Amino acid sequence: MNLIGILCAQRGDLGSALEWIGKAVGVDSQNAAYRFNFGKILLQLGRTREACGALERAASLDPGYTEAHNELGLALGEAGSFEAAEAAFRKALSLEPDYWAAHNNLGLLLHRVGRDEEAGLSLRRALEIEPRSPGTLGNLGMVLRAQRRGAEAVDAYRAALVLTPQDPALLTNLGNALADLSRREEAVACFRDAVAAAPDHANAYYNWGLLYLRSDQFQSASEKFRAALTIDPHLGEAEIGLASALLDLGRIDEAIEAGRRALLLRPQDMDAHSRLLFTLLHSAEIRPRQVLEEHREWARRHAARFSSGSARHANSPEPERRLRVGYVSGDFRRHSVAQFFEPVLAQHDRGGFEIFCYYNHSRSDETTERLRRSADHWCEIAPLGDDEVADRVRADQIDILVDLSGHTKFNRLLVFAREPAPVQAAWLGYAATTGLASIKYRISDAIADAPEGETPASEMLLRLPDGFLCYQPVPEAPRVSEPPASIAGHVTFGSFNSLAKLNPGVIRLWQRILDAVPKSRLLIKSQPVADPDTRAACVARLVAHGMAPDRLDLEAGTPTLAEHLATYSRVDIALDPFPYNGTTTSCEALWMGVPVVTLAGDRHAGRVGASLLTRIGLEDMIAHTPDRYLATAVALARDLAQLAALRAGMRDRIAVSPLMDVDKFTRNLEQAYRSAWRRRCENAAPASRT
């Protein structure tokens, strides 16, 4: 019966194999080999828990049964019992030190738990015993990639391909390793070879798409992700990639649909869910109340299990003492968040506040170093788990913990879900609610979140009196130029925002503006249009929604920030998109003398432009209806004298405005922190007092 079962397994008939071997076990329950075969089939069928029981029994019946210990290690690893799995593999190796498969399996397990140095040693030992194992060579390449030893990973994959030249998985992994080294053309060749060898290898298309996505080749990326999904409609990571590419192409409705499909396939993927929430902010069809409910659903799905709802903190509830404030961000580098945060960090009153920065990114640059020097305490949290970061925050006795990321990349919202600080707030880096009940406050102002039309949010609002942003121009900004209309003989409108913000409603309204201003042009500057396919897709989308192609100028990114800002010398009037306004782009346009016309919407993301323009006294540039937006832009375009006067005086206007009064802004922010802390002290339970 056991032999019949083995023959069935060899034919791929696992159901019959299990039935026959089960009968053998019933006849001789003390036979370790029968138990081993039974457990092995169970593991192949995905019945992991039963497989563990059968294999444990086989190993106990015959403690010297090396294969049983090895197979038990595999089953325990599948069950998530990593320590027990490691013990099983090591038992097998103690019985047979040259058992190369056990060395290989132990290496994979160690990689899985993040012990890559040990994993590499195990895999190299397996290769000493069996040097012609392409699988082990491929596994070594995977571990070397994880260690960021890209050149060695390439060598490992190439050695494996010598043994199996047409293996699509190895070709794909080699492509990924080459991509790590920025050897893009070689990587593309590998992906192309992989799909030539196996046209139904969805993973090759997915990784090919990922390479294009990371290279801002969004149109090509979307095509590869679609090809992967045609082969495997259940490949969740390809749906995630497609959603991201579509967002960056500005195809918002399609991006939302792809994001929702991704969540059906991977309902516990927190990052994919956050990406969907960020995408929703770009849609004029998604109402503010729905945005709030979608963010709350993220919190219920991913964060609720970490919050007790009544976290206890040992922080002394003295209302006027020096407070410890912690800022959490993955953007303490050359990034728009850092540009707004840096002046505040330097200006904080160190007598009343002790500042901690928790940095969630592995990359550092000159901005990172400046911020590090300005902070009282600096902690690199990217390598740490959420529990470890929360423990560190508690150990630092942070009173007020401030999230600067929201649902953007490199966030640590699950740290906030653990409530490591008694007061938690969100500010600056995300234009909507977080959805987390554990973040009690969101910092805004009375324009971005007007009391009479308050954006629904899970947090209470702390409205700063002079705006929620403080702008610091970069020192390399060139001087303000003369209005380009005075030289070109026509007015040029411009937008330097991401393509994601250019939804159909925006495009149609901008076309109406061009129609109303003869000979006028629209300059769109965005890095992705450097790619010819993405550029063609962008133009096609603009034209499909009514834009005249002969009135368009598309400009790619520039190598330096100074060159980027200098491009404003070609723009007379900046048009703010909606419902997701610009922030950094608007500040840059204004600093370069270019007036910005904005449409004040019904949510925070759509009222940032109104907040900025109010701070510098340009309320006339704020429209409250699309028709008024059109009339404001057209009137400004027809008054070249006013354009010239605005341009000439813009920097002086901004320099003396609340938008650049860093001292006043920081005092306002600190007062908001102090008010929140006093409220906490008033409500502190007696048991928490020290």
C-alpha positions, 0 to 999 in steps of 0.5 A: 500500500505504501508503494502504491501511494508512492507511485501515485505521488510520482504520477501527481495524484496526491489524493490517491497517494494520501489514501494508500499511504494512510492505509499503510499507516493504519496497518503498521502505525509504528513504521517511521517510513510510512509516517514520513511518506504520509507527512510528506504528502500532507505537506504537498497538499498544504495541510501543514499542521497535520504534516507536522504531526505525522513528521514529528511522529516519524522522527520520534519513531526513528530518531536517526531518520535524517530525512524525517528531521529535514522534512519536519523542518520544512513543515514547521517553517511553513507553519511559522514555527521558526525556532522548532524548524531550525532545531529540526534542520540542525538535528538532521545535520547532526546526524548527517553533516554533509546533507546538503539539502538540509544546509540549503533548507536551513539557509532559506529559513535563516534568510526568512527570519532575517539572519542573512549572514548565517544564511549565506554560510549555510548555503555556501556549505551546501554548495561545497557539498553539491556545487552543481545545484542551481537552486542553491546558487539561486538561493545564495543570490537571493540572500546576497541581494538582501545583504545589498551585495549586488555584484556577488548576487549577479555572480551567483545567478550567472553560475546557476544559469550555466547549469540551467540556461533557460530557467525563467526564475533564475533569469528574472532574479538575475534581472532584479540583481542587475537592476539593483546595480542600475544596469537597466539594459542588462536587466531588461535583456534578462526579463526579455529572455525569461519571457522568451523561455517561458511566455507564461512566466508572470513573475518575469513580467511583474519584475520587468514592470517594477523596473520600469516603475522605479525608472518613472517609465509608467506607461511601459510599467503598466503594460508589463503589469497588465501582461503579468495579470493576463497570465495570473489574475491572482498576482496581487503584487502586479495589481499593486504595481499597476495601481501605482503606475496608473496613479502616476499616469494620472489615470485615477479611476483606473488606479482606484479600481486596480488598488481595490482589486489588489486589496481583494487579493491581498487584504492584509497588505497595509502598504497597498491599502495606504497607497489606495488611500493616497490615490483616493485623495486625487479623485473629485468623485470620492467625497470627504465623508467616504475618504474618512470612512476608507481611512477608518477601514484601514485602521480597523483592518491593520491597526485596531489589534495594537491599541488597547484604547486605554494605554498607560503612560508614566509621563509626569502630568505637569502642564508647564514642564519641559516637553519631549516632542518626537517627530517620525518621518521617512522624509528627513532628506532632500524632500518637500517635507524636510523643506517645511520642517527644517526651519521649525526644527532649528527654531524650536525653543529648547528651554520648553521643548526637547526634540527627538527625530525618528528617521525611517529611511536608510538613505542620508544626504546633506539635508539629513545631516543638517536635521541631525545636527539640529535635533537634540536626539536622533534615532534611525528606526528603519531597521527596527520593528514597530514594537521596537520603535514603540519601546524606544519612544516609551523609553525616551519618555516622549510626551507628544509624538508627531507623525509627518507621513500619514499614508505616504511611503515610509510611514510608521503608522503602526507605531502610533497604533501602539500608543507609545506616547500620551499625546499623538498628532499628525502634521505636514506630510499628508493632506488628509486624516490618518483614520487612527483613533490613537492619533488624537490631533491633526495640525491645520488652520482655519483656511485649510480646514474651515470651521464651517466646512470642516473636512471629516477626520478621525482627529481633533483639529489644532488650528494654527492662527497664521497657517499650518505651513512655514516656507523656507526657500532654497538658497540656490533659487535664481533671481526672478525673471521678467514676465515671459509674456513680455518677450514671447508675445503670449501668456504661458500658464504652467503646472509643475505638479505630478501628473496624478493631480491632472484629472479630467476636470482639471484638464477640461477647465484648463482648456477653457482657459486656453480657449479664452486667452488667444495664443496662450500656452500651457507648460506642464513640467513633470519628470516622467515625461522624459520617457517617450512612452509616458510622454505619448500617453500623457499627451493622448490623455490630455487630448482625449479630455479636450486639450489642444495639442498645439497649445501644449509644452511638456517639460521633463525634470531637470538635473538640479533644483536651481534649473527646476526653479529657473524653468518658472522664467517661462511661466506667467501664471501657475494653475493649481490643480484640484481637488488635490492642490499643490503645496511645494510647487505653489510655494516655489512658483510664488517665490519665483514671482509667478502668481498662482490661481487656485480653486478652494475645494471641500477638503484639506487637500483642496484648500492648501492653495487657499491657505497659502495665498491668504497668508501672503495677501493674495486672496483675489487669486482664490476662486470658489467655483470653476467659473470663477477660477476661469475668470480669475486666470483669464483676467490676470492673463489680460492684465500684463501690467498687473502680472509684471507688478505681481512678479516684481514684488512677489518675493518682498510680499512673501518675505514679510508674510506669515508664510516665512515668519518661522519664529512666529510659526514655531511659537504657534506650533509650540503653543498648540503642543502646550495646549494639547499637553495641558488638556492631557494633564487635566484628563490624566487618571490619578493612577497615572500620576507620579 
